């Protein structure tokens, strides 16, 4: 994976770094990072053309402002498309995919606020009861898109006051315009209970998971019954969920300073290239770049060219 310093983190109105995109005009680039002055938030700014995100989910929220091209997101209820000025909103644990909706790809600025951060802002600024979330998945809202991009620009410049202010204004307005209480989960059926037990086994034995046949046998159910129950509850089959869970755990280990090669084995990938491939597809940047950004100082923004299967 080639990395290029774009200097200072400034960006043009289309979402790309000033002075040209890393790797040449028209190339893919991405920066996924955390600004220490904004706890409970991850940030991603990127342009993707060939890259596509496989089915995955997040334990927090996703709010993305498209600044160029068109993004197509696959959700349980169907696909949505968003272009310049559009805002995409995804609630926690909602499985989804993402890819370019036009040949030239898309660029966007995305916020990943934690459940705790959104709950804090909702409690202070809304009258919503229960768990606050988004009732819309896409909106044509250029003003909110500019606010979201403003969070990124302020964070990249190391301006904590502006970044935090714009973050809270953005989330509060999103909740006011497109928010509501998330539905209460229905009582568990026998199938849902089996799926939850399967999830617990996979989490506990992530590095050495059982086969589908052995897992079903341990749980006292049939293989196809387990597949159906798991997908009904978590929106994806067990093997897809396990890959996503491994990448989530890898992120935590990398954030704690773990080396990519050691992290790969700890979460059950066969080697570092195996981790690189799945991590880059799901997170949008390779694990080495992700780890380095956690140690970087504000203002020293870098972008990374993306390539399918490239080593970090």
N, C-alpha and C positions, 0 to 999 in steps of 0.2 A: 504494500500500500504506500503510495507516494504522498508526502505531506508538503503543503506549501504555506508559507507565512504570508498572510494578506495584509498584515500591518494594521494594528489599532482597532480592528473590529468594525470599521465603518462599512456602511452598505448603501447601495443605490436603492431607488424606489421600487425596483423590480425584485428585490430580495437577494441579489447577488452581491459579492464583495466588490468594493470600489477598485477599479483598476483591472477588472476582468476576473472571470471565474477561475478557480484553481484548476490547473491542468489544461487551460486553453479555453477559448470562447466556445460555448456550446457544450462543455463537459459537465459531468456530474460532480457535485461537491457537497459536503455536509459538515456540520459542527453540532455535536450533541454534548452538552455540558451543564454544569451546575455552578451558579453564582452564589458564593458563600453568604452574601448579604440577603439572599432570598431563600430561607429555609423552607423545605417542603415543595420545591419547584425544580424541575428539570427543563432545559430549553433545547430545542432543535431548530436549526436553520439549515435548509438544504435545497438543492435542485437535483431532481432525479429524472432520468430519461428511460433507461432500460431497467433500472432497479425496481423491483416490486416487493411488497411486504406480504409474506404468507399469513395465513390465519393465526392470529394471536390476540391477546388481551392485556390490559394493564390493571394494576391494583389501584391506580388513581384515575384522574380524568384526563381527557385529551381535548385541547382546544387549538385548532390550526387555522391560520389565516393564509389563504392562497394569494400569492403575489404575482404569479405568472403562470401561464398555461392552464391545464385542467387536471385536477386529481379525481380519480374514481375510487370510491371506498365501498367495499362489499360488506354489508351488515346482514344480520339475521333476517331483517324484513325486506332486503333487496339492496341493489346498488344505488348509490347517490353520486352525483358529479358536482364539482365546485370549481369555478374559475376565479379570475382576478376580482377581489372584493368580497369573495365568499368566505364564510367561517364555518368550519366543521366542528361539531361537538359530540364527544363520545363519553358515555358514563363508564364507571369502573366495571371490570370483568365482562365487558361486552366484546365477544369475539368479532374480529373484522380483518379485512385485507385492504391493501392500498396499492394502486398502480397509476401510471400515467394514463390520462384519458385522451391524449392527442400525441402524435408522433414526436413533437418537440418536448414532451414531458411537462413537469410542473415544478414550481418553486414555492416554498411556504415557510412561514414562521410559526412554530408550534410551542405551546405551553403545556407542561405536564404537571398540573397542581395536584398535590396529594389530597386524599379524602379529608384529612384533618384540616388542611388549609381552606378548602372549599367550605367545610362545615363552619369554620371560624368566621369566614366572610359572610356566609348565609345567616348566621345567628345575629350578626351585627347590623346587617343591611336589609334583611327580608323578614317576612312573617311566616315563612314556610315551616311546616311541621314535619317531623320525621327526617329522613335523609334527603338532602337537597340534591337535585340533579337536573339534567337537561331533558325537556320534553320534545325538543326539535333536534334534528341531527345536522341540518345544513340551513344556512341563512345567507341572504344577500345583504351584507351589512358592512360596506366599506369603512365607515367610521370606526366600528369596533375592530375591523382588520388593522386599521392604522394604529389603534391603541395597542393591540397585541404586538405589532412590529415595533412600536415605541418601547415596550418592555425590553425587547431584545437589544435595541440600540443603546438604551440607557445602561443595561447590564454590561454590554460589550465595552462601553466607555468607562465603566467603573463608577457610575453615578447611582449610588444606592438609594438615595432619597427619591429620585425620579422613577427608578425601576420599581421600587416597592409601591409607590403611589399609583403608577399606571397599572401595575398588576392587580391591585385591589379594586381600582375603578373598573378595569376590564371584567373581572370575574363578577363583581356586583351587577354590572349592566347586563352581562350574559344571563345571570340568574333572574334579573328583573324582567328581561324581554323574552327569554326562552327557557326559564326554569320552572320547576315544580317538584313536589315530593316524589321520590322514586317509589314504585309500587312495592308493597310488602310481599315478600316471597310466600307462595302458597305452602300449606302444610306438606311435609315430605311424604311421598309415596314409598312403597317398598323399593321401587326401582331407583328413586332418588337416594334412598338410604344406602343402597348397594353402590351407587356411583360415588357417594361421599366416602365410603369405606375404601373403594378402589383408589380414590385420590389420596387418601391418607397413606395407603401402602406405597404408592408411587413417590410421594414426598419423602417418606422415611427411607426408602430404598432406591433413591434416585440414581446413585452411581451404579447399582447392579439390580435393575428392575426385573421382575419375573416376566415370563412370556404371557401372552394373552390367555393361553390355555391354563397355565399354572395359576394366574391371577383369578380367573373365573372359578377354578377348582377350590382355591383358598376361600373364596367368598360364597361358595355353594350355589353358583348360578351357571348358566350357559354362556358361551362366548358371545353369541349374537345378542343375547339378552343384555349382557354387560355393555357391548358396543352401543346398543340403542339407548340404554339408560344413561350412560356417560355423556353421549352426544346431546341428549335431551336436556341434561342439567348444565353442562359446561360449554355447549356449542361446538364441540370438536371431539374427535375420537381420542382415546387415551394416548396413543403414540404422538399425536400432534400436540396435545396438552402437555405431555412430558417434555417435549423439545422446548416449548415456550417456558415451562417452569424451570428447566435447566438454565436457560438464558437469563431469566430473572435472578436466579441464585448466583449465576456467574457475575451479574452486574454488582450484586452486593459484595462479593469477594473481591472484585476488581476495585471497587470504591474503597475497600479496606486496605488496598495496596498489594493484593495478591498478584502474582505473575500469571500471564495468560496460560502458559504451559501447565502450571500447577492447577490453575483454576479449571482447565479443561478436564483433567482427570478427576478432580474433586466432585464435579457435577455429573460425571458419567459420559462425557464425550471421549472418543478413542484417542484423540491427540489434539494439538493446538490448531492445525488446519481444519479439523472437524468443528471445533469451537468457532474459529474465524468465520467459516461459511454460514453457520446458523445464526451466530451473533450479528453479523453484518446484515443478513437478510431481515432479521426481526427488529434490531435497534436502529439500523441505518448507517452505522459507522463500525469499523472493526474494533475488537476488544482492546488492542494496544492504544489506539487513538482515544477510546473512551476512558481508559485508565489515566492516560497522560493529561486529559482535560481536567480530571478531578484534582490534579496537582498543580494546574496552571494558575497563574495570577490573572485577575481581571484586566481586560484591556489588551492582553497579548493574544488576540484571537487568531486561531488557525482554522483552515478548512482542509478537508481531506478528499482526494479523489476517490471515487468508489468504483469498484470493479468486482464482478461476481467471482467469488472464489479466491480473491487476492489475499495474500498473507499480510498480516499487520506489520 
